[in-house]
Amino acid sequence: MRVAMIGTGYVGLVSGACFSEFGVDVTCVDKDDSKIATLEAGKMPIYEPGLEDLVAKNVEAGRLSFTTNLVKAVADADAVFIAVGTPSRRGDGHADLSYVFAAAKEIAKAVDGYTVVVTKSTVPVGTGREVEKIIFETRPDADVDVVSNPEFLREGSAIEDFMRPDRVVIGTKIERAQDVMRSLYRPLYLTETPIVFTSCQTSELIKYAANTFLATKITFINEIADLCEVVDADVQDVARGIGLDGRIGRKFLHA
Ligand SMILES: NC(=O)c1ccc[n+]([C@@H]2O[C@H](COP(=O)([O-])OP(=O)(O)OC[C@H]3O[C@@H](n4cnc5c(N)ncnc54)[C@H](O)[C@@H]3O)[C@@H](O)[C@H]2O)c1
């Protein structure tokens, strides 16, 4: 199984390194020459505990490489992950999808044979369909399925989060695409990680729903902190008092 990771930022680099640790052949692609040169020199462009060793080990084993040559990496791949940035747009806060769409176009021109194109970037619902449209407009003959596979890792514990996730979400109803995703994540099957197979749109919504739910918990406890000041109560004790309820949970209740 060969993977091309388009975008070697936080998510692309960690995911690429972890897939190579799973035994997959991974080529991480970035258009930033200096980032690729840094990685080729064995240095990390980000600080993440354990990453340097993981990268070195898999480069040494011949399973992980870095390039600016998207065309070759994509042509050789069974699965191509889009892991480019989706920054909030100035003014309206909407996700800027221009990098995702530009990557989709470049990928379409380069695919060779059956390829699963996987959106790992965090994208609004419906983006998978847009990516699919771009690919088939660019290459009507492309043999491609588009899958959503959002990432839930946290910076600072990214490797642990990727290797031992609470769940993996895979958005596609197409069986041959599911088979490719299943074999990429095979080691997680062995550890009985819950794998949620669903539609592309549902998968995209799961990521947004998870992010907004976590934001809601923080916002809620901040509101309670304001109330505590008014009534002379202790917000830490409130957080503990409600968080010990299994239905609420203790995490993400730090005012
Ligand atoms: N960082 C996190 O903790 C985290 C966690 C979960 C999800 N996400 C999501 O994952 C996505 C990526 O985030 P990130 O933090 O890794 O971003 P990042 O900015 O660190 O990396 C993006 C990389 O993509 C490269 N790139 C852009 N267009 C390209 C192209 N056409 N070809 C090749 N390379 C290209 C850029 O040069 C950059 O190196 C975002 O949607 C983000 O919301 C991030």
The ligand as a Tripos MOL2 file, in Angstrom:
@<TRIPOS>MOLECULE
LIG
   44    48     1     0     0
SMALL
NO_CHARGES

@<TRIPOS>ATOM
      1 N1         -2.7330   21.1320   13.7760 N.am      1 LIG1
      2 C1         -3.6740   20.4640   14.4060 C.2       1 LIG1
      3 O1         -3.6230   20.2670   15.6250 O.2       1 LIG1
      4 C2         -4.8470   19.9020   13.6630 C.ar      1 LIG1
      5 C3         -5.6130   18.8870   14.2530 C.ar      1 LIG1
      6 C4         -6.6840   18.3330   13.5360 C.ar      1 LIG1
      7 C5         -6.9860   18.8270   12.2710 C.ar      1 LIG1
      8 N2         -6.2410   19.8330   11.7220 N.ar      1 LIG1
      9 C6         -6.5750   20.2750   10.3660 C.3       1 LIG1
     10 O2         -5.6580   19.6780    9.4530 O.3       1 LIG1
     11 C7         -5.3970   20.5590    8.3580 C.3       1 LIG1
     12 C8         -3.9020   20.8320    8.2550 C.3       1 LIG1
     13 O3         -3.4970   21.5180    9.4170 O.3       1 LIG1
     14 P1         -1.9570   21.7060    9.8000 P.3       1 LIG1
     15 O4         -1.9250   22.2720   11.1720 O.co2     1 LIG1
     16 O5         -1.2060   20.4520    9.4920 O.co2     1 LIG1
     17 O6         -1.5310   22.8480    8.7230 O.3       1 LIG1
     18 P2         -0.0800   23.4150    8.4020 P.3       1 LIG1
     19 O7         -0.2670   24.8420    8.0150 O.co2     1 LIG1
     20 O8          0.8740   23.0520    9.4980 O.co2     1 LIG1
     21 O9          0.3930   22.5800    7.1050 O.3       1 LIG1
     22 C9         -0.1830   22.6970    5.8440 C.3       1 LIG1
     23 C10         0.9280   22.4040    4.8220 C.3       1 LIG1
     24 O10         0.3450   22.2160    3.5340 O.3       1 LIG1
     25 C11         1.2540   22.7180    2.5620 C.3       1 LIG1
     26 N3          0.5250   22.8940    1.3120 N.ar      1 LIG1
     27 C12        -0.4820   23.7580    1.0310 C.ar      1 LIG1
     28 N4         -0.9150   23.5880   -0.2360 N.ar      1 LIG1
     29 C13        -0.1560   22.5720   -0.7840 C.ar      1 LIG1
     30 C14        -0.1300   21.9230   -2.0470 C.ar      1 LIG1
     31 N5         -0.9710   22.2650   -3.0340 N.pl3     1 LIG1
     32 N6          0.7750   20.9430   -2.2540 N.ar      1 LIG1
     33 C15         1.6360   20.5860   -1.2570 C.ar      1 LIG1
     34 N7          1.6510   21.1640   -0.0440 N.ar      1 LIG1
     35 C16         0.7590   22.1410    0.2000 C.ar      1 LIG1
     36 C17         1.7970   23.9930    3.2060 C.3       1 LIG1
     37 O11         3.0220   24.4010    2.6130 O.3       1 LIG1
     38 C18         1.9540   23.5390    4.6690 C.3       1 LIG1
     39 O12         3.2670   23.0040    4.9110 O.3       1 LIG1
     40 C19        -6.2470   21.8140    8.6260 C.3       1 LIG1
     41 O13        -7.4890   21.6680    7.9790 O.3       1 LIG1
     42 C20        -6.4480   21.7760   10.1250 C.3       1 LIG1
     43 O14        -7.6230   22.4560   10.5330 O.3       1 LIG1
     44 C21        -5.1730   20.3700   12.3830 C.ar      1 LIG1
@<TRIPOS>BOND
     1     1     2 1
     2     2     3 2
     3     2     4 1
     4     4     5 ar
     5     4    44 ar
     6     5     6 ar
     7     6     7 ar
     8     7     8 ar
     9     8     9 1
    10     8    44 ar
    11     9    10 1
    12     9    42 1
    13    10    11 1
    14    11    12 1
    15    11    40 1
    16    12    13 1
    17    13    14 1
    18    14    15 2
    19    14    16 1
    20    14    17 1
    21    17    18 1
    22    18    19 2
    23    18    20 1
    24    18    21 1
    25    21    22 1
    26    22    23 1
    27    23    24 1
    28    23    38 1
    29    24    25 1
    30    25    26 1
    31    25    36 1
    32    26    27 ar
    33    26    35 ar
    34    27    28 ar
    35    28    29 ar
    36    29    30 ar
    37    29    35 ar
    38    30    31 1
    39    30    32 ar
    40    32    33 ar
    41    33    34 ar
    42    34    35 ar
    43    36    37 1
    44    36    38 1
    45    38    39 1
    46    40    41 1
    47    40    42 1
    48    42    43 1
@<TRIPOS>SUBSTRUCTURE
     1 LIG1         1 GROUP 0 **** ****
